[in-house]
Amino acid sequence: MVRTPLAVLLILCAFISSTCTIANAATKADDQTAMELGRKVLAVREAIQNPGGPKAMQAVTDLGGDQRYYVMVRGWLSYQLDGDRSILNAAKGQARDEVKQRIQFLEKAIRAIDLE
């Protein structure tokens, strides 16, 4: 079999094309994973803002129960809880019901992800 420069070029182009296709597939999978994580983070944010929502606790435990994100979620909840407790203390216990509800929710959420 005689290899001409054109044949070698065609083989090289085919190899590069298949490599790019594999790389694009991996990039799409990474993008999909990032989108799913983003949706979960937004769901936790919504849960913190609206702790009385029907899926609030589920959103927190879904992301916080994953060992890869536990520390991030635990820290987020703890900082929010510290802030809300500070608001409650500054208001000498006369803070809005929204703050009191969020404090109760955050305490329960932290316990829930700590137990998982």
N, C-alpha and C positions, 0 to 999 in steps of 0.2 A: 504494500500500500504506500503510495507516494503522498507525502504530505506537502501540500502547496501552502503558501502563505495565506491564501484565501480560506482554505479548509481550517487551518489553525486559528485564524481570526474568527471564523464562524463558531468553532468549538469554544473559544474563549468567550465570545458574546453570549452563547447559550449558558455557559457556566455562571457568568456574572448575572444574567437575567434570573436564573433559578435562585441564586444567592439573595438577590434583592427581593424576590417573592417571599422567601423564607423570613427575611428580616422584616418585611412589611407585615407579615402575619404575626410575628412576635410583637411588633409595635402595636398592632391593633389589639392584641390580647392585653398588653400592658395598659393601653388606653381604657379598655373595658374595665379592668380591675380598678384603675384610678377613678373612673366614673362611679363605680359601685361604692367605693370608699367615700367619695364625695357626697353621695346621696345619704349614706349612713351618718356622716358628720353633720349634714344639714338637718337630718331627722333628730339628732341629739340636741342641736341648737334649738330647734322648734320645741322639743320636749322641755328644755329648761325654761324657755319663754312661756310655754303653756303647759304647766305641770299637770293640769287637770284633764288633758287630752286623753282620748281613749287608748292611744298607742304610745303614750309618753314613756312609761317604764320599759316597755318592750324595746323601744328604740335605743334606750341607754344600755340595757342588758345585751342587746344584739352586738353592739360595738364594744362595750366594756368587757363582755365575756370572752372576747377574742384576745388571747394572750399577747398578740402583736400590738394591740392598741390599748390594752388595759391601763398602762401607766399614763398614757395621754388622757384618756377619759377620766381616770381617777383624779389626776391633777386638775383637769378642767372643772370637774364637779367640786373638788375641794376649794379651789380658788373662788368659785361662784358662791359656795356656802360661806366662806370667810367674809366675802363682801356683803352678803345678805345679813349675816349675823352682825356685822359692823353697822349696817343701816338700822337694824332692830335696836342695837344698843344705843346708837346715837339718838334714836327717836324715843328712848326710854320705854320701849315696849309698845309704843303707840304707832308703829309702822303700819302701812297698808296691809290689808289681808293678803294681797298678792305676794308680798314679801314673806309673810308667815307661811303661806302655802308652799312657796318655792323652797323655803328652808326645810319643811317637812318632807317634801319630795326629794330634795337632794340628800338628806340623811338616809332615806329609804333606798335611794338609788345607789349610794355608796355601799351600804350594807349588802345590797343585792349583788353588786359586781364583786365585792370582796368575798362573798360566799361561793361564788362560782369557780 
